[in-house]
Every structure is written in structure tokens, then in C-alpha cells.
Amino acid sequence: MKINTLLSVLCLSYLFLVACADTGIVPMDNDTYLISKKSPQVGFGPPIGIKGDAYAEANDFCNKTGKAVKTLKLEETDSGFARAAAVSLEFRCIPK
């Protein structure tokens, strides 16, 4: 019984650490960038919080060069049973 409890706690801890993933700003090609975020959102629903975080990070990145974010592609995955909410944002920094 104690081993099962310990194993369950270890598995949940691992899932929590893996679920809180963030790529940061990743350069792609042709001045295109990618940022992906995953959150262990409780319950079912859209990834509203991490979507805002992704855009805030992208805006900070572009603002450093006096530019603005242009969204090229936004993919959102709602949280669900055994699935974390996720956002993937491809963007480019363009003149304001």
C-alpha cells in the first residue's frame, strides 16, 4: 500500500514538471519565431492564461528592437482529461 502511494506521488510530480513546459523564443527561418507553452490547467477549458503569457513574451521580444508582433500561426489546445492546455505561437517582428 505504501509503495503504491509513493509511486503515485512520484508519477504526479513528474507529470507536473513535464506539463509546465515553455520553449522560450525559438528562432525559425526568415525572421520567424516560435514560442510554445503548456500549463497543467485544472479542469476542462481553453488556455487563456498561457496564451496571454505567450503574447506578452513575444511582445517583449519584439519591443526590444522597436517592432511589433505579427501573428503568423496560433495553435491552441484546450485542457482535458489527462491533457494540459497548450499554446504554440509562430510570429514575426514587424515595424510599428
C-alpha positions, 0 to 999 in steps of 0.5 A: 500500500505504501509503495503504491502511494509513493509511486503515485506521488512520484508519477504526479510530480513528474507529470507536473514538471513535464506539463509546465513546459515553455520553449522560450523564443525559438528562432525559425527561418526568415525572421520567424519565431516560435514560442510554445507553452503548456500549463497543467490547467485544472479542469476542462477549458481553453488556455487563456492564461498561457496564451496571454503569457505567450503574447506578452513574451513575444511582445517583449521580444519584439519591443526590444528592437522597436517592432511589433508582433505579427501573428503568423500561426496560433495553435491552441489546445484546450485542457482535458482529461489527462491533457494540459492546455497548450499554446504554440505561437509562430510570429514575426517582428514587424515595424510599428 
